[in-house]
């Protein structure tokens, strides 16, 4: 099938992954799509340098999400995209990370196809991959981990999720959207049998200015998030591979500080 990036094709949607934040991680194909856009419907936290790849006359519409709420609900975003496509526009739906990794890209593709309109997806570097690379944290390693899983820490509530078997010896668990649920996540995993001393990394603002890579143990996850005042965007990595990373041991630092105050 011919690519929808054909400049002669009008009235279409291109879902584009903008990567984890650093404009340098934008793919060549993503830049090509942006350069042809008539309308850019974009998430929050997209670097202005990424948006600058779109033509100056292209309409830019922010649908930023804060505290688990969009400025527009998902159905309204779908309707907005479809309306512009029906008007003959090339719409680039620009998403942080990758559209199909906790980006609701699947829902938007379904909606566009249901409307009988053409859609293409340009993948992006996911937050997990970008943040882990910056922290020199291999999510898989022949001697340490042969499996990696991605879960959402705030997707329909922790109680609705079954994480059994996703973390532990020889496995890596990556948790998106878990900053506000550190204690609950740690308790859930320990209740599933994970050791309290299992290494955990928190990668805050990965690939962005002010990024931090910190590690502790599972039992201290909630404490670390609170002490360090960690804010989104951030991901949590659970597993022995954390010990291979450049993440700073904040548990050791905290212990030393506590000892000095004693």
C-alpha positions in Angstrom: 0.0 0.0 0.0 1.3 3.4 -0.9 2.4 5.6 2.0 -0.1 8.3 3.2 2.9 10.6 3.2 2.3 11.0 -0.6 2.0 14.8 -0.8 -0.8 14.5 -3.3 -3.1 12.7 -0.8 -5.4 15.1 1.1 -7.8 14.5 3.9 -5.9 12.1 6.1 -4.5 11.6 9.6 -1.0 10.8 10.5 -0.4 9.7 14.2 3.2 10.7 15.0 5.3 9.7 18.0 7.3 12.7 19.1 9.6 10.7 21.4 10.3 11.2 25.1 11.1 14.9 24.9 14.4 15.6 23.4 13.7 17.0 19.9 16.9 15.2 18.6 15.1 11.9 19.1 12.3 12.8 16.6 12.5 10.4 13.6 13.1 11.4 10.1 9.7 10.1 9.1 8.1 12.2 11.8 9.7 15.3 10.5 8.5 14.5 7.0 4.9 14.2 8.3 5.1 17.5 10.3 6.4 19.4 7.2 3.2 18.4 5.3 0.7 19.2 8.1 -2.2 21.6 7.7 -3.3 20.9 11.3 -1.2 19.7 14.2 -3.2 18.3 17.2 -0.6 17.9 19.9 -0.2 16.7 23.4 1.3 18.8 26.2 5.1 18.7 26.9 5.9 18.7 23.2 9.1 20.8 22.7 8.4 23.9 20.6 11.4 22.9 18.4 9.3 19.8 17.4 6.3 21.9 16.5 8.5 24.2 14.5 8.9 21.5 11.9 5.3 22.1 10.8 4.7 24.9 8.3 4.3 28.4 9.9 0.7 28.6 8.5 -0.3 25.2 9.9 -2.9 25.4 12.7 -1.6 24.1 16.1 -4.1 22.8 18.6 -3.1 21.7 22.0 -5.0 19.0 23.8 -2.7 18.9 26.8 -3.5 16.5 29.6 -3.0 17.4 33.3 -3.9 15.4 36.4 -5.5 12.6 34.4 -7.7 15.0 32.5 -7.5 16.2 28.9 -8.5 19.8 28.0 -10.8 17.9 25.7 -12.2 14.4 26.5 -11.0 11.6 24.1 -14.2 11.5 22.2 -14.0 15.3 21.5 -10.4 14.9 20.3 -11.5 12.1 17.9 -14.3 14.4 16.6 -11.9 17.3 16.2 -9.4 15.2 14.2 -12.2 13.8 12.0 -13.8 17.2 11.3 -10.5 18.6 10.0 -9.8 15.6 7.9 -13.3 15.8 6.3 -12.5 19.4 5.5 -9.6 18.1 3.4 -6.7 18.8 5.8 -3.6 16.7 6.5 -3.9 16.3 10.3 -0.8 15.3 12.3 -1.8 13.9 15.7 1.4 14.5 17.6 1.9 12.4 20.7 4.7 12.2 23.3 6.6 8.9 23.2 5.0 6.4 20.9 1.3 6.5 19.8 0.7 2.9 20.7 2.4 2.8 24.1 -0.1 4.3 26.6 -0.8 7.1 24.0 -4.4 6.2 23.2 -3.3 5.8 19.6 -5.3 2.6 19.2 -8.5 4.4 20.2 -7.8 7.2 17.7 -7.1 4.8 14.9 -10.3 3.0 15.6 -12.3 6.3 15.5 -10.7 7.5 12.2 -11.3 4.1 10.5 -14.8 4.0 11.7 -15.3 7.3 10.0 -14.0 5.8 6.8 -10.9 8.0 6.7 -7.3 7.1 5.9 -4.8 6.9 8.8 -1.1 6.2 9.2 1.0 5.7 12.3 4.6 6.9 12.6 6.2 5.3 15.6 8.3 7.2 18.1 10.9 6.5 20.8 8.8 5.5 23.8 9.4 7.2 27.2 10.7 3.9 28.6 13.3 3.4 25.9 14.4 7.0 25.9 14.7 7.4 29.6 16.4 4.1 30.1 19.0 4.9 27.4 19.8 8.2 29.0 20.3 6.5 32.4 22.4 3.7 30.8 19.8 1.2 32.1 19.4 -1.8 29.9 15.8 -3.1 30.1 17.0 -6.5 29.0 20.4 -8.1 29.5 21.5 -11.6 28.7 22.8 -12.2 32.2 20.1 -10.3 34.1 16.8 -10.0 32.4 15.2 -11.9 29.5 11.8 -10.2 29.7 10.4 -6.7 30.0 6.8 -5.6 30.7 5.2 -2.2 30.5 2.2 -1.4 32.8 0.3 1.8 33.7 0.3 2.7 37.4 -3.0 4.7 37.1 -5.0 2.8 34.5 -8.4 1.9 35.9 -6.9 1.7 39.3 -4.3 -0.7 40.7 -6.9 -3.1 42.1 -8.0 -3.9 38.5 -4.6 -4.9 37.3 -2.9 -8.3 37.5 0.9 -7.8 37.6 1.7 -11.3 39.0 4.7 -12.7 37.2 5.7 -9.5 35.5 8.6 -8.6 37.9 11.2 -10.6 39.8 14.2 -12.7 39.0 15.2 -12.3 35.3 12.4 -9.9 34.5 12.1 -6.1 34.3 8.9 -4.1 35.0 8.5 -0.6 33.7 5.7 1.4 35.2 4.2 4.5 33.5 2.1 7.1 35.4 3.1 5.7 38.8 4.4 8.8 40.6 1.3 9.4 42.6 1.0 5.7 43.6 4.4 4.8 44.8 3.4 3.3 48.1 0.5 1.4 46.6 2.7 0.0 43.8 5.4 -1.2 46.2 2.9 -2.8 48.5 1.2 -4.5 45.5 4.4 -5.9 44.2 5.6 -7.0 47.7 2.3 -8.7 48.3 2.9 -10.6 45.1 6.1 -12.0 46.6 8.7 -9.6 45.4 11.6 -8.9 47.8 11.5 -5.6 49.6 15.2 -5.1 48.7 14.6 -5.5 44.9 16.3 -2.5 43.1 14.0 0.2 41.7 14.9 3.2 39.6 12.9 6.4 39.1 13.7 8.2 35.9 12.3 11.8 36.1 12.0 14.0 33.0 14.1 11.6 30.9 15.9 13.3 27.9 14.6 16.7 29.1 16.4 19.5 30.9 16.6 18.8 34.6 16.3 15.0 34.2 17.2 12.8 37.2 17.9 9.1 37.5 17.6 7.8 41.0 17.5 4.3 42.5 16.5 2.8 45.8 14.8 -0.5 46.9 11.2 -1.5 46.4 10.2 -1.0 50.0 11.5 2.6 49.8 9.8 3.5 46.5 7.1 5.7 48.0 9.6 7.3 50.4 12.0 8.2 47.6 9.2 9.8 45.5 8.2 11.9 48.5 11.7 12.8 49.7 12.8 13.8 46.2 9.6 15.5 45.3 9.4 13.6 42.1 7.0 15.0 39.5 5.6 13.7 36.2 6.8 12.9 33.6 8.6 10.0 35.2 8.8 6.3 34.9 9.6 3.6 37.4 11.8 0.6 36.6 11.8 -2.5 38.8 14.4 -5.2 38.5 18.0 -6.2 38.9 19.0 -4.4 35.7 18.7 -1.2 37.7 22.0 -2.0 39.3 23.7 -1.7 35.9 22.5 1.9 35.4 24.0 5.3 36.2 21.0 6.0 38.5 22.3 7.5 41.8 21.7 5.4 44.9 19.4 7.7 46.9 18.7 5.1 49.5 22.4 5.1 50.5 22.5 8.8 50.5 19.4 9.0 52.7 20.9 6.5 55.1 24.0 8.5 55.4 22.1 11.7 56.0 19.9 10.0 58.6 23.1 8.7 60.4 24.6 12.1 60.4 21.5 13.5 62.1 21.3 10.8 64.7 
